[in-house]
Amino acid sequence: MRKSYLTVALLVAGLFTLSSTQAQEPIRIGDISPFTGPLAQPASEFAAGHELAADVINARGGVLGRKVVVIRGDAGNPQQGISAVEKLVNQDKVDLFMGTYGSALANAASDAALRYNKFYWETASLAQELTERGLPNFARGGPNAAIYAESSVKSALEVIAPKLGKKADQLKVWIEHEESVYGTSIAQMQKKLFETAGVKVVGVGAHNFRAIDLNDAILRARGATPDIWVLTGYVPDSTLLLRTMRDQGYVPPAILMLGTGDGREFQQALGGFMDGIFVVNYPHEDVVPRFAPGAAAFMEAYRKKYGREPSSPYLVLVGYTSTMILFDVIASAGGTDVDKMRAAVAAIDKPPYTYANGYGAKFDAKMQNTRAFTNLTQWQKGRSVTVYPNEMAAPGVVLVNIPRK
């Protein structure tokens, strides 16, 4: 009898130990982006936001009492994204995925994650079709192409046009975009929205972000004499287009960029040419604190960890913010099971200005966060500062150099 009691006791103790060990296993998140190649710098900045969020949550005891570990998966194209998913599942034993700097990459990687029944949390990629597909394992914590397109058209009509002394039906716009699903989806919506508002779209140009010569793109736009030159691109192509514009001596009355253009690398590459340029992008760290309650603490955490200023604070900040939303979802789901996480995404309801850059969390039926938004910034004296919405701009900020001289 004593032996039986001892056997049972040892078995119970063993099960308890096993259960405790499992409970302490970290939550492993595979982070997929192009960490080498032409997009490595912004992709790494973006991932730094994910990793800072992990640092913060781990300092609070983790999620569900478990430490969070972010494991990078390098992928420069869709096929590499699929390979990265396979490696992270089979070798690194990740529980779920996040990313992505690149919509085409996110498309392929999230589809591959579904085959392994792993959730894919998108923090930055914008292409509309990512949520339109209706994948059961996919949700996006940041804004989408529609939000960007709507914000850019609203900014053009309500902020830029009045400074140019023009009404909508007097305005001429050239739309330039990189040719992947990211740039194309935004440009298509912009064209429709501008034309609905009575604006004349004098041309739409597309280019490859890897192009080494974009003189023709500038010549075509120049010949159309737009009032506003609108660009959606990545860092390499956007920098090249602006440099080409400068070298050709072409100065359109107004330049409006989307998705990039507000990082310090642009000021370093183009200097004073950037002054006056507008950018629609994720909220910046200079937003009035009541609208971005954690931005200042985030910036301090970044400086402490990396010993420098971020080159693209807005990009790191959106990565950080969206990851904190993800941790709330995991906690509510009680783990990383796809079905439970999907239910938790559908149920989360955080008001605007809850998270560090001002986002709230409320998802529609397609798993898109409807409380993610963009702001309008303008380059002024070597800095890209928030100018719209007015209430989010720092005191004393006014628009400059419209039209550009």
N, C-alpha and C positions, 0 to 999 in steps of 0.2 A: 504493500500500500504506500509506504514511504517513497519507494522508488517511483511509483506512479505519480505521486504528488510532485516529486522532484522533476520528473520528466516534463510534466505539464508546466511547472514553473519556469523551467529552462526554455520551453517552447514559447511561452508567453513573453518571456524576457527577450528572446531572439526576435520575435515578431515586432515587439515594441522598438527594439534597436533598429531593425530594418525600416520600420515606418518612420522613425526619427531621422534616419539617414536620408531616406527619400525626400522627406520634408525639407531637408537642408540642401538638397541638390539645387544648384543655381538654375535660374531661368536663362537659357542660352538663346540669344537673338542673332540671327544672321543678317548682316547689314550689307546690302548689295549696291555698289556704285562703281564707276570707272576710276579706281584709285591710281591707275597709271595711264599715261597718254595725255592728250591735249586738254582733257577735262579734269585732270587729277587734282589741281589746286582747289577749284570750287567744290568738287566732290568731297575732298578731305575736310574742308571747312564745314560743309554740311554734316558730315559724319561726326565731327567734333561736338556738334550739338547733341546728337544721340548719346555720345559717351559722357558728356557733362550731365545729362539727365540721369544716366545710370549712376554716376558718382553721387548725385544728390539723393536719389531714392535709396541707394545702399547706405548712405550716412543716416538715413531715417529707419534703417532696419530692413530694407528691401521691399519686395512685393510679396504679400502673403508669407512673410517671414523668410523669403528666399532672396539671396543675392542675385542681382542681374548682371550678366556678362554679355557684352556686345562683341561679336566676332565679325571682322570685315571679310567680305567676299568680293574680290576684284573682278570686274567685268566691263569690257569696253564696247561690247555689242550684244545683240540679243542671244546669239548662240553661246557666247561666253557666260551670259546670265544664266542660261539653263545649266551649263556645266558648274557654275558657282553654287547653284541651288543643290545640285547632286552631291557636290563635295561637302557642303555645310551640313546636309542631312546625314550622309553616310559616314563621314569622318569626324565632324565636329559635334554631331548629335544635337543640332539646334532644335529648339521647341517651336519657333516661329521665325518670320522674316520681317525686315523693314527696309526701307530705302526711299527714293532712288533718285540719283541725279541723271535723269534721262528717261523720257516717257516710253520710247520703244524698248528700252532695256527693262523697265518696270512691267511692261506688257508681257514679255516673254518669261521673265523670272516669276511673276505671280502665277502664271499659268502652270509653270513647272512645279511651283510650291503646292498647287492644288492636287497634283498627281501624288504627292506625298501626304496629303491631308494636313497641310501646315497653313496657318493663317499668314496673310501678307498685309502688313500695315504700311500704307504709303504716306510719307510725310511731305513730299515736295513735288513729284511729277504731276504735270498739269493736264495732259491730254484728256479730252472729254470721254473718249471711248474706254478709258480704264475703269470707270464706274458704270458706263453704259453696257458693258459686257454682262453684268450681273453675276460675276463670279461669287460663289458663296463664301470664299475665303478672303475677300478683298474689301478693305475700307480705306478711305483717304481722310486724314486729319487736317490737311492743309487745303487751300483753295484749288479750284479747277480752271480749265480754259475759259469757261463761260464767265466766271467771276473776273478773270483778268480782262477779257474782251469788254465786258460791260463797264468795268472800272476805267479802262482806257478811253472808251467813247465818252463816258460821262465827264472825265477829266478834260478831254479835248473840247467838249461843248461848253462846260460850265466854268472852266478855269482858263484854258488857253485862248479859245476863240474870242472872248470878250477883250482880252488884252491885245489881240490882233485887230480889234475893231470890226469883227465880222460876225454875221449871223450864220446859222447852220447852212442855209441855202446859198451862202456866198463863199463857203469854205471848200477848199480843195485839199484832198488828202492822198498821199502815196503810202501804200502798205507794203512793207518789205518784211520777209520772214525766212527763217531757216526752214528747209524743206521736209523735215521729218514730221511725224504725227503731232509733235508738240507745237511747232510753229504754224503748221498748216491748220490745225484745229482752231487756234486763236485767230488767225488771219481770216478764215472763212466767216467766223462769227462777227469779227470787226466789220468786214465789208457789208454784211447784211444789216448790222445795227447802224452804221454810218448812213447807208442809203435810205433806210427807213426814216432816219432823222432829217433827210433832205440834203445831206452832205454829198458832194461830188467826189467819188473815188476815182482819181485820174490814172491809177495804175496799181497793179499788184505784182511784186517781184518775189521770186523764190531763189534761194541759194543753198549750197551745201556748207555746213559749218566748218568743214575741213578745207574749204577753198583757200588758195594762196593768192588769188588775184580777183578782186571784186570791182575793178574799174568800170566794167559794163553796167553793173548794178547801179552805181552812182550816176553814170551818164544817162541811163534810162529815166531815173527819177528826176534828175536835173532838167531834162528836156520837158518834163510834164509840169514844171514850176508849181509844186504843191505849196500850200501854206504850212502844212504840218507833215513832216516825214516820220512815219510810225514804223518802229522796228521791233520784232520779236526774234531773239537769237540767244546764242550762248556767248561765253566770254571771247573765244578766239575770233569768231566771225564778226561779232559786234565791234571789237577793237579794230579789226582790219577795215571794216566799213567806215568807221569814223575817221580813221587815219587816212583812208583814201579820199574821203570827203574833204578833209582838211588840205591834203596835198593838191587836190583839184581846185581848191579855192572856192568850193561850193558851200554856201551858208544858207540853208533854208530858214525861213522866218522862225520856225519852231521845230524841235526834235523831241519826239516822245518814244521812249524805249520801254520794253516790257521784259520781265524775267531776268534781266541783267542790266548792267550799266551803272549801278550805284555802288559797286565795290571800289576799294582804294586802288586796285590795279588799273582802273580806267584813268584816274587822276595821274598816276605814275606814268602811264603810257602816253597820255594826251595833254596833260597839264591844263593850261587855261582854256583850251578848246572846249572842255567839258562844261565850263560855267554857263548856266542858263538852260542846260539840257534837263528835260523832265524824265522821270522813271516811275512806272507803275510796278510795284513789287510788294513783297512781304513787308509788314510793319517794321520800322527801324527802332533802334534803341533810344532815339531822341524824342519819341512820342511822350506827350504829357503823362506823368506817372500814373494818374488815376485811370488812364486807358491802357496802360501796360504795367501792371502792378509788380512784375518780377524782372523787368528788363535791367534795372540797375544792379540787382543782385547777380543776375546772370553774367553781366559784363565783368563784374568783380571776380566771379568764379572762373571765367575764361582767362583773365589776366593772371590769376593765381596759378592755374594749371599749366598754362603755356608760356607765361612770361612775356607776353606781347599783346598788342591789340589785334583783334581779328581783322583780316583784310575785307571780309564781307559779313559784317555783324548781323545783318538781316537774315542771311542764309543760315548761320549757326543758330540764331535765335529761333527761327521757324523749326529747325530740326529738334532743338531742345523742347520747344513748346509742344509740338505734336507728339513727341515721345512721352512727355508727362501725361498727355491725354491717354496714350496707349497704356500706361501703367495703371491709370484709373480703370480702364476697361478690363485689364487682366484681373485686377483686384475684385471687381464686380463679378467677373465670370468665374472666379475661384480657380483660375488656371488658364491654360492655353488651348483647351479643346475648341475646335473650330465652331461647332454649333453653339456652344455656350458663349464664346466670344462674340459671335454674330448677334446673339440675343442681347448681350451687354452693350454692344454698339448701338443697337436699336433703342435701348432704354436710357442711355446716358443723357443727362439734361443739365448742362452747366451754362449759366448765363454769360453773355458777352463780358469780356474783361476779367474773366476768371484766371486765365493763364498768363504766363510771363509776357508775351507780346500782344496781349489783348484778346486773344481768341476765347470763345466759349466752345461748347461741344453739344451739338444737336444734329443728328444724322437723318438724312432722308431715306426713302425706301431703296435707293441705289447705293447706300453706304457712303454718301458724300457729306462731309461736315458743312452744314449751312451757316455756321457761325465762325468760319474762317474768312478773312477779308484781305484786301490789299489797300495800300495807301499810295499817295502821289508824293514823290520827292523831287527836289530840284537842286542841281549843282550850284553852289554859291561859295565863292572864295575857297575852292578846293575841298568842299564838303558837300555831301548829298544830304539835304535836310528835308524833313517832312513839311509840306505846304498845304496838304489837303487830305482829309477833311479839316476845315479851319480849326475846329475845337481841339484837334489832336496836335496841332503845330505848336512849337515852343513860342512863348511870348516874344513879339518883335520880329518874327519871321515874315517877310514879304516877298512877292515874286520879283525877279530881276531879269533883265536882258530879254524882253519880249517886245518886238521881234529881235532875234539875234542880229548883231551888227558884224 
